[in-house]
């Protein structure tokens, strides 16, 4: 089998993947900040690094790969959201984390090896902050602890930004109590009624960046193979991780830095102010998770991805074609059909190859049909059997589990005499060819004739 090649943001070039230990492949990917329902921008790294996880497991063996994806459950956005919604922050983060896990399942993503939460690792963060203070890489100021970027000459190596650029105020938080504009927070005092933890610097909470250095060290050691995330995390988040981790541990953090491109919606940046903010939860009402997954895989992970209705329709049409040759067996993918993924996860080329396999399968080539199945399943597709796919995708776009969930939601609304909500759910299902029948003790559904 040929070597895996990946685009390394640190070197700005494609490199052959040479693990630190071929028997212990380690990958850390930045997960969600659980202040609101995950959106389609969050979906892309979930899918991209899920495919990379599958590739690494295939090459090196499942037991040799450790995949860590964190949960940020303490952050300014979380505190703001909990205040706005008048809900205790832990309850909010638990609800959003639960929704996130449902989204991962919906999108066909494998579970990571570890999924640590920031609030469970405050002690590890404080330990690193203490080390940085003792080594004079950090300083205290009015209850805050800042990292001093002037003490780390290599700062900017990932983003290719210079300290001079940063001192001009490029995407940094300006504060009069910092020595340099680019210095970043390791610890900050908590305001009244905000979550806080005890430390020698006073009651407070960690800055955002320190959590990943602490959790990656605990689960993957001081140095590991791959650090991943969206392109928006290169600066300042990943740049700051590199600085604080190297200064604390005197070892490089990750050998390969892999980033997926930005997501836009109809060529515009996704934002609530643009009225184009799309959550994965919203999409469950209209699309099958496989359709969304394939749509995002059409574009190479390093390139920008534009979310639009056409690409979703194309993905649905494509899956309808491929599902014609669904085989309910676990078929091993051959090396020729895996080769595309070894070339920097070139999934678009792999999809082109699946189209070729489809054409051969139409001509009666059984081996091509088998490899079409093996290729789709390797990419996290074909998670339903043929009968289920066509039954629920020709008559309705709603999955059976969502229908049952909406029925439960409607029943609760009726119990609470919220008849407006109850009628809205009934009408929504009817528009999607689902007819409800209320009987004595239960509600049944069927397809509208």
C-alpha positions as CSV (number, residue, x, y, z in Angstrom):
1,X,0.0,0.0,0.0
2,X,1.3,3.5,-0.9
3,X,2.0,6.0,1.8
4,X,-0.6,8.5,3.2
5,X,0.1,12.1,2.1
6,X,-1.5,15.0,4.0
7,X,-1.5,18.9,3.6
8,X,0.4,20.2,6.5
9,X,-0.5,23.8,7.4
10,X,2.8,24.2,9.3
11,X,4.9,23.6,6.3
12,X,2.4,24.8,3.7
13,X,2.9,21.7,1.6
14,X,1.8,18.1,1.2
15,X,3.9,15.7,3.2
16,X,4.2,11.9,3.5
17,X,2.7,10.9,6.9
18,X,5.4,9.4,9.0
19,X,4.1,8.6,12.5
20,X,6.1,9.1,15.6
21,X,5.2,5.5,16.5
22,X,3.4,3.3,14.0
23,X,1.9,1.3,16.8
24,X,0.5,4.4,18.5
25,X,-1.0,6.9,16.1
26,X,-2.4,9.9,17.9
27,X,-4.8,12.6,16.6
28,X,-6.4,15.5,18.4
29,X,-9.2,17.5,16.8
30,X,-10.8,20.6,18.3
31,X,-14.5,19.9,19.0
32,X,-17.5,22.1,19.6
33,X,-18.0,24.9,22.1
34,X,-21.4,23.8,23.5
35,X,-23.2,27.1,23.8
36,X,-25.7,26.6,20.9
37,X,-26.8,23.9,18.5
38,X,-24.0,22.9,16.1
39,X,-24.2,24.4,12.6
40,X,-23.1,23.2,9.2
41,X,-19.7,24.8,9.7
42,X,-19.2,22.5,12.7
43,X,-20.4,19.5,10.5
44,X,-17.5,19.8,8.1
45,X,-14.6,19.0,10.5
46,X,-16.7,16.3,12.0
47,X,-17.0,14.6,8.7
48,X,-13.5,15.3,7.4
49,X,-11.7,14.0,10.4
50,X,-14.0,11.1,10.7
51,X,-12.8,10.0,7.3
52,X,-9.2,10.5,8.3
53,X,-9.8,8.4,11.4
54,X,-11.1,5.6,9.2
55,X,-8.1,5.9,6.9
56,X,-5.6,5.7,9.8
57,X,-7.4,2.7,11.3
58,X,-7.3,1.0,8.0
59,X,-3.6,1.6,7.5
60,X,-2.3,1.0,11.0
61,X,-5.1,-1.1,12.6
62,X,-7.9,0.1,14.8
63,X,-6.2,-0.6,18.1
64,X,-3.2,1.5,17.1
65,X,-5.1,4.7,16.6
66,X,-6.2,7.1,19.3
67,X,-8.6,9.9,18.3
68,X,-9.3,12.7,20.8
69,X,-12.0,15.3,20.2
70,X,-12.6,17.7,23.1
71,X,-15.8,19.4,24.3
72,X,-15.4,23.1,25.3
73,X,-18.0,23.4,28.1
74,X,-16.7,26.7,29.7
75,X,-16.3,29.8,27.6
76,X,-17.5,33.4,27.3
77,X,-20.1,32.4,24.7
78,X,-21.5,29.7,27.0
79,X,-21.8,32.1,29.9
80,X,-23.5,34.7,27.6
81,X,-25.9,32.1,26.2
82,X,-26.8,30.7,29.6
83,X,-27.6,34.2,30.9
84,X,-29.7,35.1,27.8
85,X,-31.6,31.8,28.1
86,X,-31.8,32.1,31.9
87,X,-30.5,28.5,32.2
88,X,-27.7,27.2,34.5
89,X,-24.5,26.8,32.4
90,X,-24.1,23.1,33.2
91,X,-27.6,22.3,32.2
92,X,-27.1,24.3,28.9
93,X,-23.8,22.5,28.1
94,X,-25.3,19.1,28.9
95,X,-28.3,19.7,26.6
96,X,-26.1,21.0,23.7
97,X,-23.6,18.2,24.2
98,X,-26.4,15.7,23.9
99,X,-27.7,17.3,20.7
100,X,-24.1,17.3,19.4
101,X,-23.8,13.6,19.9
102,X,-27.1,13.1,18.1
103,X,-25.8,15.2,15.2
104,X,-22.6,13.0,15.0
105,X,-24.7,9.9,14.8
106,X,-27.0,11.5,12.2
107,X,-23.9,12.4,10.1
108,X,-22.6,8.8,10.3
109,X,-19.5,9.7,12.3
110,X,-17.6,7.1,14.4
111,X,-17.1,7.9,18.1
112,X,-13.6,9.2,19.0
113,X,-11.5,7.2,21.4
114,X,-11.7,9.9,24.0
115,X,-14.0,13.0,24.3
116,X,-12.8,15.0,27.3
117,X,-14.6,18.0,28.7
118,X,-12.8,21.2,29.6
119,X,-14.4,21.4,33.0
120,X,-13.1,18.0,34.0
121,X,-9.5,19.1,33.4
122,X,-9.1,22.4,35.3
123,X,-6.3,20.9,37.4
124,X,-4.3,20.0,34.4
125,X,-4.7,23.5,33.0
126,X,-3.6,25.1,36.2
127,X,-0.5,22.8,36.3
128,X,0.6,24.1,32.8
129,X,-0.1,27.7,33.8
130,X,2.1,27.2,37.0
131,X,4.9,25.8,34.8
132,X,4.7,28.8,32.4
133,X,4.8,31.3,35.3
134,X,7.8,29.5,36.9
135,X,9.6,29.6,33.5
136,X,8.8,33.3,33.1
137,X,6.8,32.7,29.9
138,X,3.7,34.0,31.6
139,X,2.9,36.9,34.0
140,X,0.1,37.8,36.5
141,X,-1.8,41.1,36.2
142,X,-4.9,42.0,38.3
143,X,-6.1,38.4,38.7
144,X,-5.3,37.5,35.1
145,X,-2.5,35.3,33.8
146,X,-1.2,36.1,30.4
147,X,1.2,34.3,28.1
148,X,4.0,36.6,26.9
149,X,4.4,36.1,23.2
150,X,7.6,38.1,23.1
151,X,9.3,35.3,25.0
152,X,8.6,32.8,22.2
153,X,10.5,33.8,19.1
154,X,8.7,31.2,16.9
155,X,5.3,32.7,17.6
156,X,3.4,33.0,14.3
157,X,5.1,29.9,12.7
158,X,1.7,28.2,11.9
159,X,-0.3,31.3,10.8
160,X,2.8,33.0,9.2
161,X,2.0,36.1,11.2
162,X,4.8,38.2,12.8
163,X,4.7,39.7,16.2
164,X,4.8,43.1,14.5
165,X,1.6,42.2,12.6
166,X,0.0,41.2,15.9
167,X,1.0,44.3,17.7
168,X,-0.9,46.2,15.0
169,X,-4.0,44.7,16.5
170,X,-4.7,41.9,14.1
171,X,-7.5,39.7,15.5
172,X,-6.3,40.0,19.1
173,X,-8.1,41.2,22.2
174,X,-6.7,44.6,23.2
175,X,-6.3,45.3,26.9
176,X,-4.4,47.9,28.9
177,X,-3.2,45.3,31.4
178,X,-1.2,43.3,28.8
179,X,2.5,43.8,28.2
180,X,1.9,43.2,24.4
181,X,-1.3,43.4,22.4
182,X,-0.8,39.9,21.2
183,X,-0.5,38.3,24.7
184,X,-3.3,35.9,25.4
185,X,-5.2,34.9,28.5
186,X,-4.4,31.7,30.4
187,X,-6.5,32.5,33.4
188,X,-9.1,35.2,34.1
189,X,-11.1,36.2,37.2
190,X,-14.8,35.3,37.1
191,X,-17.5,37.9,37.6
192,X,-20.2,37.6,40.1
193,X,-22.4,34.5,39.5
194,X,-20.1,33.2,36.8
195,X,-18.6,29.7,37.0
196,X,-15.3,29.7,38.9
197,X,-12.5,27.5,40.3
198,X,-10.0,28.1,43.0
199,X,-6.4,28.8,42.1
200,X,-3.4,30.6,43.6
201,X,-4.1,33.4,41.1
202,X,-7.6,33.8,42.7
203,X,-11.1,32.4,41.9
204,X,-11.6,32.3,38.2
205,X,-11.6,30.2,35.0
206,X,-9.3,29.2,32.3
207,X,-8.8,31.0,29.0
208,X,-9.9,29.1,25.9
209,X,-6.6,28.1,24.4
210,X,-5.1,26.4,27.5
211,X,-7.7,23.6,27.6
212,X,-6.5,21.8,24.4
213,X,-2.9,21.9,25.6
214,X,-3.9,20.3,28.8
215,X,-6.2,17.6,27.4
216,X,-4.0,16.6,24.5
217,X,-1.1,16.1,26.9
218,X,-3.2,13.9,29.2
219,X,-4.5,11.6,26.5
220,X,-1.8,11.8,23.8
221,X,1.4,12.8,25.7
222,X,3.4,16.0,25.1
223,X,3.9,15.3,21.4
224,X,1.6,13.6,19.0
225,X,1.1,13.1,15.3
226,X,-1.9,15.1,14.0
227,X,-3.7,18.2,15.3
228,X,-6.8,19.1,13.3
229,X,-9.6,21.6,13.1
230,X,-11.2,24.2,10.9
231,X,-9.1,26.8,9.1
232,X,-10.6,29.5,11.4
233,X,-8.7,27.9,14.3
234,X,-5.2,28.5,12.8
235,X,-5.0,31.9,14.5
236,X,-5.2,32.5,17.3
237,X,-6.2,29.2,18.8
238,X,-3.8,26.8,17.3
239,X,-1.0,29.3,17.2
240,X,-1.4,29.8,20.9
241,X,-1.5,26.1,21.6
242,X,1.8,25.7,19.9
243,X,3.4,28.5,21.9
244,X,2.2,27.5,25.4
245,X,2.7,23.8,24.9
246,X,6.3,24.1,23.6
247,X,7.3,26.5,26.4
248,X,5.8,24.3,29.1
249,X,7.0,21.0,27.8
250,X,10.0,21.9,25.7
251,X,8.7,19.6,22.9
252,X,6.8,20.3,19.7
253,X,3.0,19.8,20.1
254,X,2.0,18.1,16.8
255,X,3.9,17.0,13.8
256,X,1.1,17.6,11.3
257,X,-1.4,20.4,11.4
258,X,-4.5,19.6,9.2
259,X,-7.2,22.1,8.6
260,X,-10.4,22.0,6.6
261,X,-11.5,25.0,4.5
262,X,-14.2,27.5,5.3
263,X,-18.0,26.9,4.8
264,X,-20.2,29.5,3.2
265,X,-23.9,29.5,2.4
266,X,-24.8,30.5,-1.1
267,X,-21.4,32.3,-1.4
268,X,-22.0,34.3,1.8
269,X,-20.4,34.0,5.2
270,X,-22.8,32.2,7.5
271,X,-24.2,34.5,10.2
272,X,-27.4,35.0,12.1
273,X,-27.4,38.6,10.8
274,X,-27.5,37.3,7.3
275,X,-30.4,35.0,8.2
276,X,-28.5,32.1,6.8
277,X,-27.4,30.4,10.0
278,X,-28.2,26.7,9.5
279,X,-28.0,24.2,12.4
280,X,-27.6,20.4,11.9
281,X,-30.7,20.1,14.0
282,X,-32.7,22.1,11.4
283,X,-31.4,19.9,8.6
284,X,-32.8,16.7,10.2
285,X,-36.3,17.8,9.3
286,X,-35.5,18.0,5.6
287,X,-32.6,15.7,4.7
288,X,-31.1,12.3,5.4
289,X,-27.7,12.5,7.2
290,X,-26.1,10.5,4.4
291,X,-27.1,13.2,1.9
292,X,-25.5,15.9,4.0
293,X,-22.4,13.8,4.5
294,X,-21.9,13.1,0.7
295,X,-22.6,16.8,-0.2
296,X,-19.8,17.9,2.0
297,X,-17.5,15.2,0.6
298,X,-17.9,16.5,-2.9
299,X,-15.4,19.2,-2.2
300,X,-11.8,18.5,-1.2
301,X,-11.3,19.2,2.5
302,X,-8.7,21.9,2.0
303,X,-10.9,23.9,-0.3
304,X,-13.8,26.3,0.7
305,X,-17.2,24.6,0.7
306,X,-20.4,26.4,-0.4
307,X,-23.6,25.1,1.1
308,X,-26.6,25.4,-1.3
309,X,-29.7,23.5,-2.4
310,X,-28.1,22.3,-5.7
311,X,-25.3,20.4,-4.0
312,X,-27.8,18.7,-1.7
313,X,-30.0,17.7,-4.6
314,X,-27.0,16.3,-6.5
315,X,-26.0,14.3,-3.4
316,X,-29.5,12.9,-3.1
317,X,-29.6,11.9,-6.8
318,X,-26.2,10.3,-6.6
319,X,-27.1,8.2,-3.5
320,X,-30.3,7.1,-5.2
321,X,-28.2,5.7,-8.1
322,X,-25.6,4.1,-5.9
323,X,-28.2,2.5,-3.7
324,X,-29.6,0.5,-6.6
325,X,-26.6,-1.8,-6.1
326,X,-26.6,-1.9,-2.3
327,X,-25.4,-5.2,-1.0
328,X,-26.1,-6.2,2.6
329,X,-22.6,-7.6,3.3
330,X,-19.4,-6.3,4.8
331,X,-17.1,-6.3,1.8
332,X,-13.4,-5.5,2.1
333,X,-12.3,-2.5,0.1
334,X,-9.4,-3.2,-2.3
335,X,-6.3,-1.1,-2.3
336,X,-7.0,0.4,-5.7
337,X,-10.2,2.0,-4.5
338,X,-8.5,3.2,-1.3
339,X,-5.6,4.8,-3.1
340,X,-7.5,8.1,-3.7
341,X,-7.8,8.7,0.1
342,X,-4.1,8.2,0.6
343,X,-3.5,11.2,-1.7
344,X,-4.4,13.9,0.8
345,X,-7.9,12.5,1.4
346,X,-8.9,13.1,-2.3
347,X,-12.5,12.1,-1.7
348,X,-13.7,13.9,-4.9
349,X,-11.5,11.6,-7.0
350,X,-12.8,8.6,-5.0
351,X,-16.4,9.7,-5.7
352,X,-15.5,9.9,-9.4
353,X,-14.2,6.3,-9.1
354,X,-17.5,5.2,-7.4
355,X,-19.4,6.6,-10.4
356,X,-17.2,4.4,-12.7
357,X,-17.9,1.4,-10.5
358,X,-21.6,2.2,-10.7
359,X,-21.4,2.2,-14.6
360,X,-19.6,-1.1,-14.6
361,X,-22.2,-2.5,-12.1
362,X,-25.0,-1.5,-14.5
363,X,-23.3,-3.6,-17.1
364,X,-23.5,-6.6,-14.8
365,X,-20.0,-6.5,-13.2
366,X,-20.6,-8.0,-9.7
367,X,-17.1,-7.2,-8.5
368,X,-17.7,-3.5,-9.3
369,X,-21.0,-3.6,-7.4
370,X,-19.1,-5.1,-4.4
371,X,-16.4,-2.4,-4.5
372,X,-19.1,0.3,-4.9
373,X,-20.5,-0.9,-1.6
374,X,-17.2,-1.2,0.1
375,X,-16.2,2.3,-1.0
376,X,-19.4,3.9,0.1
377,X,-19.3,2.1,3.5
378,X,-15.7,3.1,4.0
379,X,-16.8,6.8,3.5
380,X,-19.5,6.4,6.1
381,X,-22.3,6.0,3.6
382,X,-24.8,3.2,3.0
383,X,-25.8,3.2,6.7
384,X,-29.3,2.1,5.8
385,X,-30.3,-0.9,3.7
386,X,-31.7,-0.5,0.3
387,X,-35.4,-1.0,1.3
388,X,-35.2,1.6,4.1
389,X,-33.3,4.1,1.9
390,X,-35.8,4.1,-1.0
391,X,-38.9,3.8,1.3
392,X,-38.1,6.9,3.3
393,X,-36.4,8.9,0.6
394,X,-39.0,8.6,-2.1
395,X,-42.1,9.1,0.0
396,X,-40.6,11.4,2.6
397,X,-37.3,13.1,3.5
398,X,-37.8,12.4,7.2
399,X,-36.2,9.5,8.9
400,X,-38.4,7.1,10.9
401,X,-36.7,8.0,14.2
402,X,-37.5,11.7,13.6
403,X,-41.1,11.0,12.9
404,X,-41.4,9.2,16.2
405,X,-39.6,12.0,18.0
406,X,-42.0,14.6,16.5
407,X,-45.0,12.5,17.5
408,X,-43.7,12.5,21.1
409,X,-43.1,16.2,20.9
410,X,-46.7,16.7,19.6
411,X,-48.1,14.5,22.3
412,X,-46.4,16.5,25.0
413,X,-47.7,19.7,23.4
414,X,-51.2,18.3,23.5
415,X,-50.8,17.3,27.2
416,X,-49.7,20.9,28.0
417,X,-52.6,22.2,25.9
418,X,-50.2,23.9,23.5
419,X,-52.5,23.1,20.5
420,X,-50.8,25.6,18.2
421,X,-47.5,23.7,18.5
422,X,-49.4,20.4,18.1
423,X,-51.0,21.6,14.9
424,X,-47.7,22.9,13.6
425,X,-46.1,19.4,14.0
426,X,-49.1,17.7,12.4
427,X,-49.1,20.1,9.4
428,X,-45.3,19.7,9.0
429,X,-45.5,16.0,8.9
430,X,-48.5,16.1,6.5
431,X,-46.4,18.3,4.1
432,X,-43.8,15.6,4.2
433,X,-46.4,12.9,3.2
434,X,-46.8,11.6,6.8
435,X,-50.4,11.2,8.0
436,X,-51.1,10.9,11.7
437,X,-53.9,8.9,13.2
438,X,-54.8,9.5,16.9
439,X,-56.2,6.5,18.6
440,X,-57.3,5.9,22.2
441,X,-53.8,5.6,23.8
442,X,-51.4,6.3,21.0
443,X,-50.7,8.1,17.8
444,X,-49.9,6.1,14.7
445,X,-48.6,7.3,11.4
446,X,-48.6,6.2,7.8
447,X,-47.7,7.5,4.3
448,X,-50.2,9.7,2.7
449,X,-51.7,8.0,-0.4
